[in-house]
Amino acid sequence: MNEEKRATFGGRISAVLVAAGSAVGLGNIWRFPYLAGENGGGAFLVIYLAAVLLIGLPLMLSEFSLGTATKRNAVGAFRQLDKRWVPLGYMGVLSSVLILGFYLVVAGWTAEYMIHSLFSDQVQNTDPQSHVEAFNNFISNPWKPVLYALLFSVATHLIITRGVQRGIERASKVMMPLLFLALAVLAVNAILMPGGMAGLRFFLAPDFSKVTAETFLMAVGQAFFSLSIGLGTMITYASYFKKGTSVRGTALQVTLLDTVVAVLAGLVIFPTVFSAGLEPGSGPSLVFITLPSIFCKMPMSALWSTIFFLLLVLAALTSTISMHESATAYLEEEWKMTRRKAAWCVTIFTGLLGIVASLSLGIWKAHTLFGLTFFDLLDYLTANIMLPLGALLTCIFVGWKVDRKIFEQQLYPDCRSGFAFRLVRFLVRYVCPVLLVVLFADNIGLM
């Protein structure tokens, strides 16, 4: 595919919003708050911010540079620069597909809870145990979670088939501002609640006495997990950047927006949790069990619950679009398929994965592999092995294999790099690989 015929985003703002949409997802609004709650609140936030600067931003610059230098999908980018590294591109595409398989299930949960907030009397139920039972009954239902996952898959498919500009770009321009607006409204409301300031202090005032080695590893893992690094999505999206789009500026703004969303999510959740007198370290159930039991005690509970789960739907959809596009672009460019046919292949395959993943939490729960349900297996393989390994190998490739001039030219087209480029390259070559090796070793139980 010639660069002249290749679709591009409309400009820098579009590039930032689309790439931020890929980065912003359930990892920011669901995963980040419960990890912060389990690991000391403010102390975790400080370490997370440092990890974003030391790992997240350099990795994003690396992936952006591969996309802008080649104007290809993840596989095509590695093939163009060094054919021996093509398997790394394949691993990125495969990671996107496997994550999408179980991510669609969780995304479907957010849609169910949004509709549930609008039309169900459960939102008025003040008994916390009833929310536990409602969640467990829902995810083990043999057809409702499957239906929601497939509906989410269809919504993603419809946007992808409309193309880069008419589908992905237009959707991101609408969804990202809505997401920020909803978060900001909820954050102000949460902080003004009785007891909200205690939650604010927990989240923003560091208590380093609660920090352990595990806290550091969790923060590092969340930093690159949140930014969609190691999936090939950022390589693919950067390949659509319009000529003249600043790689440095775009990466910095995307990283900043992604971090702001995570912080805003904390400002929503912790004041709300403390206002209700509950423990912040409620784990993964924080969003789907703890918060619904709090919303029901608030004035206009249905409204606030609906708004919150709407923003989860928006965050999930921007992420499913990016992962779908990574695989679609690969099939379209490498297999010479039409976009519509490529999108259908990805939708059908990931939809089947989603069905199995959803049923593995219910009627197929007894069927496990290595002691894990299919849902948990997809989660473990991608989050603990494929993502950190992909990020590590990308660091090695960009830092040690790619011609320095190629990397430098993407970041500094005016050839005025100086100390800033040397710092980024040092982080990519030495700091990021060391931290990712430690994280990878911990994930697979070697530490």
N, C-alpha and C positions, 0 to 999 in steps of 0.2 A: 504494500500500500504506500503510495507516494505521500510525502509529507504535505504537498499542496492539496491533495484530495482528502486528507485526514480531518476529521471533525476537531474543532477547538472550542474552548470556553470563550465566552464573549469578552472577557477582560480580567483584570486582576481581582476585582471584587467578586466576580463569579468564581474564579479559581479558589479564592479564600473560602467562600461559603460552601462550595462543593467539597473541598478537601477537609474543611472543618466538619462537614456533615459526616464524612467517613470516620473521622476521629471521634466525634461526639456520639455516644451511644449509651447502651445500658451500663457499660463499664463505668461511665461517669456518674450516672444518676442512681444506679443500683449498687454496683460493686464498690465504688470508691467510698460512699458513706459507711457501709457496714465494715469495711476494712479499717477505716479511720476510727470507727466506734470501738472495734476490738483491739486497737493498737494505740490508745492514748490520745485520740483526737488531735489537738494542736501539734503535738510532737510528730505524729505521723504526717501531718500536713507539711511541716517544715522539711522533713526528709523527702517527701514526695516532690516538692517543688525543686529541691536540689537535684533529684533524680531526673526530673523532666529536662533540666538544663544540661546535665552531664550526659544523659543517655538519649532522652526523647528527641530533643532538638537536633543533635548531630546525626542521629539515625534518619530523621525525617529529611534533613539536608542531603544525606547520602541517597535515599530512595528518590527524592525529587530530581537529583542530578542525573540519575540513571534514566529517568523518564524523559527529561528535557533533552538530554544528549542524544537519545536514540529515536524518540517519537514512536516507541513501540510498547506493546504490552509487556508484562513481566518476563515471559519466556523469550519473546523477541528481543528484549533489551539485552539480556545476558548472551543470547546467540550473536548479536551484532558486536558486542564488546569482547567476548571470549567464549567460544563454543563449549569449552570444557566446563563452563559454569552453568550451562543450560539447566541441569537438574535442580539448581537452586530456584530457578524461575518456576519449574514444574511444582516444586514443593510449596511455593507461595500460592499458586493457583489452587492446588489441592487443599491447602490449609483454608483458603477462603470457602471452598465448597463444603468441607467438613464442618467448619464453624457455622456456616449458613444452615446446615442440617439440623443443629440443635438450637441455634439462635432464633430460627423461625418459631420454635416451640415457645420459648420464653417471650418473644415478641407477641405471640398470640395470647399469652397470659395478660399482657398489658392491655390488649384490645378488649378482652373479656372483662377486665376490671374497670375499664372506662365505661363500657356499656352497663355493667353491673352497677356502677355508681349512679347512673342516670335512671335506671328503671327498677332496681331491686330494693326491697325493704331492708335488706341485710346491712346497708350503709347506715341505718339508724340503730343497729344492734350494738349495745355497749358491752356485751360479754366477750372478752378477748378470746376465750376458748372457742366460741362459735366461729370466729374468723379463722382459727387454726383448722377447724373441721371443714369449713367452707373451702379453704384452699386445698386441703388434702383430697376432699371429695371431687373438686374440679379437676386437678391434674391426674387423678386416677380414673376419671370418666373415660369410657372407651371411645367416645366420638366428639365431644365438645372441644377439647384442646386440639384435636386433629383438624377439626373444621376451622378453628381460628388460625392455626398455623398455615393451612392451605389458603385461606383468605388473605393472609399477610403475604404469602408467596405470590398470589395473583396480583395484589397491589404493586408489589415490587416489579413483577414482570411487565405490567402495563407501562410503568415509568421507563423501564429499560428499553422496551421496544420502540418508544418514541424517539430514542436517540440521545446523543450527548447533550445537544443544546436544548431541544424541545422537551426532552424528558428529564434527564438528570439535573441540568442546570436550572431549569424553571422550577422544578420541585424543591431544590435546595434553597432557591431565592425566597420561596414562600415559607417552607418549614423551619429554616434556621431562625429567622426573626421571630416567628411565633414561639419557638422553643425558648428563646431568650426572654421574651416578654412574659410567658407563663411562669418561668422560673423566678424572674424578678418580682412579680406580683406575689407569688407564694412565699418568697423569702421575706419580703416586708411584712406580710401577714403573720408569718411564723415568729419573727423576732419580736413583734408587738404583743404576742400572746403572753399571759401571766406565766412567769417562769422561763420565758424565752431567752432572757439575757444569760441565764445559767448555761443553757445550751450553747449560746454564742461564745461564752468564756471557755467552755470545754473544747470547742472546735478551734478557737483562735489563740488561746493561751497555752503554749507548749509546756508539758510536764514530762521532762526527759527522764524522770525516774522510772517511767513505765516503758522505756525503750529497751528492746532486746535485739539480738542479732536477727531474729525473725522479723522484727519490725522493719529493719533496713531492707531485707530481701522482699518483703511484701510491697514496700514502697517502690523499689526498683521494678519489680514485676508489674505493678499497676501502671507505672509511668509509660512503659513501652506498649503494654496491653491496651491502655486507654487511647494511644495515638495511632492504633491500627498499623503498627510497624511489623514487618516480617511476613506480611500477607501478599505483597505485590500490588495492593490496591493503590498505594501512594505512587508507585512507579507508573501504573496505568493512568491515574488521574493527572500526574505531572506531564505525561505524554500529550495531554490535551491542552496544556497551557499555550496561550497565544504567544507569538513571538514578541519578546520584549518584557514578558512577565518576570518580575524579580523572584528568583528562587529563594534568596535569603529573606526578603520581605514577606513572601507568602508563607514560608515555613514558620517564621517567627510569629506571624499573625494567627496562623492555624494553631500553633502550640499555645499561644496566649488564650485564644477563644476556647480551646478544649479545656484548659486549666480553669478558666473563669466558670465554665459550666460545672465542673467538678466542685469548685468552691461554692457556687450558688446552690448546688444540690445539698452540700453540707449545711448551708445557712437555712435551707428549708427544713431539713430532717432533724438536726440536733436540737434547735429550739423547740420544735414540735414534740420531740420525744421527751425532753426535759420538762416541758410544760405539763405533760401527762404523768410525770413522775416515774417514767420507765427507764430501764437501763439502755445506754446507747450501744452496747456490744451485743446486739440481738442477732448478729450474723446475717446470712442470706435472707432470712425471713423478715428483715427490717421493712422492706418495701411492700411485700404481699400479705403480711400478717400484722405486723406491729402498727404500721401507719394507718391501715383501714380501721383498726380498733381505736385509733386516736381521732381520725376524721369524724367518726360518728359522734364524738363529744363536742365538736365545734359547731358554732352557729353556721347555718347554710352548709351543712356537712356534704350534701350531695354535690354542690357546686365546687367546693375545694377538692373533693375526691376526684371529680370528673376532670378538672383542670390538671391535677397532678398526673393522672394516668394518661391524659391526652398528650402531655409533654413526653411521657415515656414512650407512647406510640410513635410520636414524631422522631424521637431520638433513635428508636429501634429501626424505623423505616429508612432513615438516612444511612444507617450502617448496613442494612440488608441490601440497599441499592449498590453501595460501593463494593461489597463482596460479590454480588451477582455480576456487576460490571467487569470485575477482574477476570472472572471465568468466561464471560460472554466475549470480551475483547480478545481473549486468547483463542477461542474457537473461531471467531470472525476473521482474525488476521492470520493465524497459523494454519487453520484448516480450510480457509477461504469460504466459509459459510456466509449466508446472508445474516444480517443482525437478527432478524426475526427467528430464523431457524436456530441460530446459536443460543438466543435467549430461551427458546422453548426447551432445548436440550438441558440447559442449566436449571430451568424451573422444574422440569419433570424429575430430574435426578435429585435435586435438593428437596423437592417436595416429598419424594419417596423416603429419603433419609429422615425428614421431619416426621413423617407418619410413624416410622419405626421408633424414632427417639421418643416421641410422645407416648406411644403404647408401652414402651419399656418402663415408664413410670407408673403404669396402671396394670392392665391385664397381662402384660408380658414381663412384669417386674421380677418374676422368679427366674427368668432366663438371663444369665449373666456371663461375662467373659472376663477372666482374671478378677472375678469378684465384683465387677462393675456392670451396671446396666448399660445399655447401648447409649443412652443419653450421657451418662457419666463418662463412658469410654471416649466418646467424641470430645467431650470437654477436656478430659485429662490429656489425650493425645495432642490436641492443638495447643491448649494453654500452657501445658507443662513441658512439652517436647518440641513440637513443630515451630511455634512462634519464637521462643528464645533461640532455638537452633538456627532458624531462618535469619533472625536479627544478627546473631553472631557471625554467620557466614557472610552476610551482607557487609558487615564492618570489615571483615578480612578482605573481601573482594574490592570494596571501594578504597580502603586504606592501603592495601598492599599490592593489588593486581592491576587496578585501573590506572592508566597513565595519569600522573598528578595533574598534568595540564588540562585534561578533560574535566576532572573534578573542579579544578580551580576556575576554568572558563565558565562553567555553569553557575557557580556562585558569584564570580566577579568577572562579568563580560568585559568590563573596562580595564582588566588586568591590574587593578589597584588593590590587591589583596592584603599584603602586609601581614601584620601580627594576627589579625582576626582569622584569616584562613589557616595560618600555621596552628592556631589554637584548636580550631575545628578538626583539622586533620590529626592533630595529636590525640584528641578525644576519640576520634573514630579508630585510630590505629592501636591505641594502648588502653585508655580508660574504659571505653565501652566493652571491648572484648573481655577484659578481666572481670568486670562486674557481671557480664552475661554468662561467662563460664561458671562463676560462683552460683548464680541464680539457677542455671541449668543443672548443675550438680546437686543443688538442694532439691530441685523439683523431682529428680529421679531417685532421690534417697541416698546419694553418696555423701551427704554431710549430716 
